[in-house]
């Protein structure tokens, strides 16, 4: 009996990979916050398919609920099944459940917004975000929520996570980042960013002083797992409209509680630190 030809080679011929699945996931990955609606031509170009083949994948994903077609433009957006998967993945992460009460307690203690993020390529992805009841209407929103993404290079949590990327892969990762100016003090020079990341790795804390947007200051500390690896970062965000103190004063007030909270979460993750003196506020200065 002769085998019927198929559109893709057997998994064994491709190291166990399914080309169809890879293409479908590539189509879903083409969407972003800045590109929420895409047409067939856009998706075909992104994935490297002709329009006819792309249309078959898109029709299948739409039928399964992973894409939705916009009636007005006839373009496509991510469907509810993708949203469900995203929140299921986030909610199933052990670290989010472990961290939630500690982050809320820190937010209530300090009166400021507290978040936790993971590194995904050159971005950070928010997996927890807690606000104090004391913040009221002056809380920092910036339209951020669980699942939001920000560039890693200009955020305190991002710098913590980048600083702990293995040196042999950090250079290639930074090469993919466009160091565009986002705030008045964004680091836009590669050498300066590398020096900043070395300092963050040494001190165990990152400070972003108006690097993302004007007026926003943030402190971040790594969260480690039982093997000592950095798996997440937690931060406290302060806006000058709420507390217009010097950055050094903010560090002196918030560094201790933030380190304590990150330590508690890390301990719950199985981390046992080696005895070492912690960095002081004087040793952690924002970039000039």
Secondary structure as UniProt FT lines:
FT   HELIX           11..14
FT   TURN            15..16
FT   HELIX           19..29
FT   HELIX           40..47
FT   HELIX           51..63
FT   TURN            64..65
FT   STRAND          67..69
FT   TURN            71..73
FT   STRAND          76..78
FT   HELIX           80..92
FT   HELIX           94..110
FT   STRAND          113..120
FT   TURN            121..122
FT   STRAND          123..130
FT   TURN            133..135
FT   HELIX           136..138
FT   TURN            142..143
FT   TURN            146..147
FT   STRAND          149..151
FT   HELIX           152..154
FT   HELIX           156..163
FT   HELIX           167..174
FT   TURN            175..176
FT   TURN            184..185
FT   HELIX           190..203
FT   STRAND          206..209
FT   TURN            214..215
FT   STRAND          216..224
FT   TURN            226..227
FT   STRAND          230..239
FT   TURN            240..242
FT   HELIX           247..268
FT   TURN            269..270
FT   HELIX           281..283
//
